[in-house]
C-alpha cells in the first residue's frame, strides 16, 4: 500500500490532475502514476492518442528500478483485451507490480471488470472505486457513451444579455468578445463532433473547426442537420467531410449524407443514435434557434453552456431559441452548476434536469 507519506486518494488526485489536455479520441482519457513503498511518485503516464501506448504501459516504461514493491494507481480499470495495443494487464503482470489502485471500473463491454478480475486471479492486490465521481467527471462523455450508446450532448449558445441570438437585421457576428469565442473553441477541441442546422450553414458559412493559435490537436467532425431542403454548394464546410442528416437524399459537394425518417424534419433521436454508433462520444451542438429548440424540447441535451454578452439588442432581435411556452410551468428546468467571466462576457454552465 502507498501509505507512509501519501494516501491512495492523494495519488489518484495526482493522476487526475495529469488528464488536462488529453483527448485520445475515441479512447477514454486515462492517467497513471506509480509510487514506491514510501508513497513517492516515481513514474507517470498519460494516454495521448488512439493506437498509442496506454497510460499504464507508459508509466511502467518510464519507471526505473524494480517495481515489485511499487503501487500502480490508474484512473480507469486496465484493459484485458487485445485492441490496437496489447492488454495493459499483461504489462502490469510482467512488471512485477503487486498492488494496483483503480479509480473507476471501465463500463466498456470489452472490459467491464475483466481487467480487475485478471489481476486478482494472478495474485495482485487490487483496490477499486477510489475517487470514482472525480474520475468520471473528467471524462463524462466516455462513461455516458459506454453506458447508453449515445454521445453526451452539450448545447452551446451565445446571446445578448437580454437573450437575443441576433439583431433585428439578422446580424450575429460577433455577439460575444474574442475571449469568449476562444473559450468556445476550447469546447470544440474537447468534442468529437460539432453540429449545426442548415440555417447556420446558409447564413454563417461556418468551418466548425478549432481555431486557436498554436493548436495542432484533434479536430471535431462537422455535422449538419439539413431536413428536406436543398443545401448551398459554395460553403467551406464541404472540404471538411461533414456528416449530413436529411429526410431524403440531397446532393452535396462533399461529406456523407445519412437519410433518417421524420417527415419534413430530421428525427433528432435517430441522429444521436447514429452518431453514437460511429463512436462519437462528445457532441457539441452550435445550431441556431431552431436546432436549439429541437434538441431542448426533445430532451436531447445533457449539458448547456451559455455565453451572455455584455450588450443588449432590444425586443426586435432573434431569440436564442424558438418555442413559446403557455405557462411558466412548461419552462425547461436546468441546474446551474457554475458561472465565470470570460473577458467581458459571462459563461453559465448548466445540466438539464431529468436527462
C-alpha positions in Angstrom: 0.0 0.0 0.0 1.1 3.6 -0.6 0.8 5.0 2.8 3.7 6.1 4.9 3.7 9.6 3.2 0.8 9.7 0.9 -2.6 8.1 0.6 -4.2 6.2 -2.4 -6.7 9.1 -2.8 -3.8 11.6 -3.0 -2.1 9.5 -5.6 -5.4 9.3 -7.5 -5.8 13.0 -7.3 -2.3 13.4 -8.8 -3.3 11.1 -11.6 -6.5 13.0 -12.3 -4.5 16.2 -12.5 -2.5 14.8 -15.4 -5.6 14.4 -17.6 -5.7 18.1 -18.5 -5.4 18.5 -22.3 -5.6 14.8 -23.1 -8.1 13.9 -25.9 -7.3 10.4 -27.3 -10.4 10.1 -29.4 -12.1 7.7 -29.5 -10.4 6.2 -26.4 -11.0 7.3 -22.9 -8.8 9.8 -21.0 -6.6 7.8 -18.7 -3.7 8.7 -16.5 -1.4 6.6 -14.3 1.1 7.1 -11.5 3.5 4.6 -9.9 4.6 5.1 -6.3 7.3 3.4 -4.4 6.8 1.8 -1.0 7.3 5.2 0.7 4.4 6.6 -1.3 6.7 8.7 -3.5 5.7 9.1 -7.2 8.5 7.5 -9.3 6.7 7.5 -12.7 3.7 8.8 -14.6 1.9 8.1 -17.9 -1.0 9.6 -19.8 -2.7 8.1 -22.8 -2.4 10.6 -25.6 -3.7 9.0 -28.8 -5.6 6.0 -30.0 -3.2 3.4 -31.1 -0.5 4.8 -28.9 0.7 3.3 -25.6 -1.8 3.3 -22.8 -1.1 5.2 -19.6 -0.2 2.1 -17.6 2.4 1.0 -20.2 3.9 4.4 -20.4 4.2 4.7 -16.6 5.9 1.2 -16.4 8.3 2.1 -19.3 9.2 5.4 -17.6 9.9 3.8 -14.3 13.5 2.9 -13.2 14.4 0.1 -10.8 12.4 -2.9 -9.6 8.6 -2.4 -9.3 7.7 -5.5 -7.2 7.3 -3.2 -4.1 5.5 -0.4 -6.0 1.9 0.6 -6.3 0.3 1.5 -9.7 -2.6 4.0 -9.5 -4.7 4.4 -12.6 -7.9 6.4 -13.2 -9.6 3.7 -15.3 -9.6 0.0 -15.0 -6.7 -1.6 -17.0 -7.9 -3.3 -20.2 -7.6 -7.0 -20.6 -8.4 -7.4 -24.3 -6.4 -7.0 -27.5 -7.3 -3.9 -29.4 -4.9 -1.7 -31.3 -2.4 -2.4 -28.5 -1.9 -5.4 -26.2 -3.7 -5.7 -22.9 -2.5 -3.4 -20.1 -3.0 -6.2 -17.6 -0.2 -8.1 -19.4 2.2 -5.2 -18.9 1.3 -4.8 -15.3 1.8 -8.5 -14.5 5.1 -8.6 -16.4 6.4 -5.6 -14.4 6.1 -7.4 -11.0 3.8 -4.8 -9.5 1.8 -6.4 -6.7 -0.7 -3.6 -5.8 -3.0 -1.7 -8.2 -5.4 1.1 -7.3 -8.2 1.7 -9.7 -10.4 4.8 -9.9 -13.4 3.7 -12.0 -14.4 0.4 -13.4 -14.4 0.6 -17.2 -18.1 0.4 -18.5 -16.9 -0.7 -21.9 -18.3 -4.2 -22.5 -14.9 -5.5 -23.6 -13.5 -4.7 -20.1 -16.3 -4.2 -17.5 -14.4 -5.7 -14.6 -12.4 -8.3 -16.5 -9.1 -6.4 -16.0 -9.6 -6.3 -12.3 -10.5 -9.9 -12.2 -7.4 -11.0 -14.2 -5.1 -9.0 -11.9 -6.7 -10.5 -8.8 -6.6 -14.0 -10.2 -2.8 -13.5 -10.7 -2.4 -12.6 -7.1 -2.3 -8.8 -7.5 -3.9 -6.8 -4.7 -6.5 -4.5 -6.3 -8.2 -1.6 -4.6 -11.1 -0.3 -6.5 -13.6 2.7 -6.6 -11.1 5.3 -5.4 -12.5 8.8 -6.3 -14.9 7.4 -8.8 -17.0 10.6 -9.1 -14.0 12.7 -9.7 -12.6 10.3 -12.3 -15.9 10.2 -14.2 -16.2 14.0 -14.0 -13.0 14.2 -16.1 -14.4 12.2 -19.0 -18.2 12.3 -18.6 -18.8 11.7 -22.3 -17.0 8.4 -22.3 -18.9 7.0 -19.4 -22.2 8.3 -20.8 -21.5 6.8 -24.2 -20.4 3.4 -23.0 -23.5 3.1 -20.7 -26.1 4.4 -23.2 -24.6 4.0 -26.6 -25.2 7.8 -27.2 -22.9 10.8 -27.1 -23.1 13.3 -24.3 -24.8 16.3 -25.9 -23.6 19.8 -24.9 -25.6 22.7 -26.3 -23.6 25.9 -26.7 -25.5 29.1 -27.0 -24.4 32.8 -27.3 -26.8 35.7 -26.8 -27.0 39.2 -25.7 -27.8 39.9 -22.1 -31.5 40.1 -23.0 -31.5 36.7 -24.7 -31.2 37.7 -28.4 -29.1 35.4 -30.7 -29.1 38.0 -33.5 -30.1 41.6 -34.1 -33.2 42.7 -35.9 -31.3 42.7 -39.2 -30.1 39.1 -38.6 -26.5 40.0 -37.8 -24.9 37.9 -35.1 -21.1 38.2 -35.7 -19.9 38.9 -33.2 -22.3 38.9 -30.2 -19.5 37.9 -27.8 -16.0 39.1 -27.4 -12.8 37.4 -28.5 -12.1 35.8 -25.2 -15.5 34.1 -25.1 -15.0 32.9 -28.7 -11.6 31.4 -27.8 -13.3 29.7 -24.9 -15.9 28.2 -27.3 -13.1 26.9 -29.5 -11.7 25.1 -26.5 -15.1 23.4 -26.1 -14.8 22.3 -29.7 -11.4 20.9 -29.1 -12.9 18.6 -26.4 -15.7 17.5 -28.7 -15.8 14.6 -31.2 -18.3 16.4 -33.4 -19.9 19.8 -33.8 -23.5 20.0 -35.1 -25.4 22.9 -36.7 -28.5 23.2 -38.7 -29.0 24.1 -42.4 -29.9 27.7 -41.5 -26.5 28.3 -39.8 -24.8 26.7 -42.8 -26.5 29.1 -45.1 -26.1 32.2 -43.1 -22.7 31.9 -41.4 -20.7 29.6 -43.7 -19.1 28.0 -40.6 -16.0 25.8 -40.6 -16.8 24.2 -37.2 -13.1 23.6 -36.6 -10.8 24.5 -33.7 -9.0 27.8 -34.5 -6.7 28.6 -31.6 -3.2 29.9 -32.2 -0.7 27.1 -31.9 -3.4 24.4 -31.7 -2.4 21.2 -33.6 -4.7 18.7 -31.9 -7.9 16.8 -32.6 -10.4 18.4 -35.0 -14.1 17.5 -34.4 -16.2 16.0 -37.2 -18.7 18.6 -38.6 -22.4 17.6 -38.6 -25.3 19.3 -40.4 -29.0 18.6 -39.8 -30.4 19.5 -43.1 -34.0 18.5 -43.1 -35.6 18.2 -46.6 -34.4 21.4 -48.2 -31.6 22.0 -50.7 -28.1 22.9 -49.4 -25.8 25.6 -50.7 -22.8 24.3 -52.6 -20.4 27.1 -52.1 -19.6 26.5 -48.4 -16.3 26.0 -46.8 -17.6 23.1 -44.7 -17.8 20.7 -47.6 -14.0 20.4 -47.6 -14.1 19.0 -44.0 -16.1 15.8 -44.8 -19.2 16.6 -42.9 -22.0 14.2 -41.9 -25.3 15.5 -43.3 -28.6 14.2 -41.9 -31.5 14.7 -44.2 -35.0 13.3 -44.7 -34.3 12.5 -48.3 -31.2 12.1 -50.5 -29.6 15.5 -51.1 -26.7 16.5 -53.4 -23.7 17.9 -51.6 -20.2 18.7 -52.9 -18.6 16.7 -50.0 -19.2 14.7 -47.0 -21.7 11.8 -46.3 -25.4 12.1 -46.4 -27.4 10.0 -44.0 -31.2 9.7 -44.6 -33.3 9.5 -41.4 -37.0 9.4 -41.1 -39.1 12.1 -39.6 -41.3 13.7 -42.3 -40.1 17.1 -43.2 -37.9 17.3 -40.1 -34.9 15.2 -39.2 -35.5 12.7 -36.3 -33.0 14.1 -33.8 -33.1 10.9 -31.7 -32.1 8.9 -34.8 -29.3 11.4 -35.4 -27.9 11.0 -31.9 -28.1 7.2 -32.0 -26.3 7.1 -35.4 -23.6 9.4 -34.1 -23.2 7.1 -31.0 -22.8 4.1 -33.3 -20.0 5.9 -35.1 -18.0 6.4 -31.9 -18.9 10.0 -31.3 -18.6 10.4 -27.5 -18.9 14.1 -27.0 -21.3 16.1 -29.3 -21.4 19.8 -29.3 -24.5 21.5 -30.7 -23.9 25.0 -32.0 -27.0 25.5 -34.1 -29.3 28.4 -34.2 -32.7 28.9 -32.5 -34.5 26.1 -34.5 -31.9 23.5 -33.8 -31.6 24.5 -30.1 -35.4 24.3 -29.8 -35.4 20.8 -31.3 -32.7 19.5 -29.0 -34.1 21.1 -25.9 -37.7 20.3 -26.2 -36.9 16.7 -27.3 -34.9 16.2 -24.1 -31.7 15.5 -26.0 -29.4 18.0 -24.2 -27.3 16.8 -21.3 -25.3 20.0 -20.7 -25.7 23.6 -21.5 -23.0 26.3 -22.0 -24.5 29.7 -22.4 -22.4 32.8 -23.2 -24.1 36.0 -22.2 -22.6 39.0 -23.9 -22.2 42.4 -22.3 -24.7 44.1 -24.6 -28.4 44.5 -25.2 -30.3 44.1 -28.5 -33.8 45.1 -27.6 -37.0 43.3 -28.3 -36.8 43.2 -32.1 -33.9 40.7 -32.3 -34.0 36.9 -32.8 -34.5 34.9 -29.6 -31.8 32.4 -28.7 -34.2 29.5 -29.3 -37.7 29.1 -30.7 -40.7 28.0 -28.8 -43.3 29.7 -26.7 -44.5 28.1 -23.5 -48.1 28.7 -22.5 -47.3 28.8 -18.8 -44.1 29.1 -16.7 -44.7 25.6 -15.5 -43.9 24.3 -19.0 -40.5 26.0 -19.0 -37.4 23.8 -19.3 -35.7 23.4 -15.9 -31.9 23.4 -15.7 -29.4 23.1 -12.8 -26.8 25.8 -12.9 -23.5 24.2 -11.9 -21.2 27.1 -12.5 -20.6 30.6 -13.9 -17.5 32.7 -14.7 -16.4 35.7 -16.6 -14.7 35.2 -19.9 -13.4 38.5 -20.9 -16.3 41.0 -20.7 -18.9 38.2 -21.1 -20.5 35.7 -18.7 -20.4 31.9 -19.2 -23.1 29.9 -17.5 -22.8 26.1 -17.2 -25.9 24.0 -16.5 -27.1 20.5 -16.5 -30.5 19.5 -17.8 -32.9 18.4 -15.1 -34.1 14.8 -15.6 -31.8 14.0 -18.5 
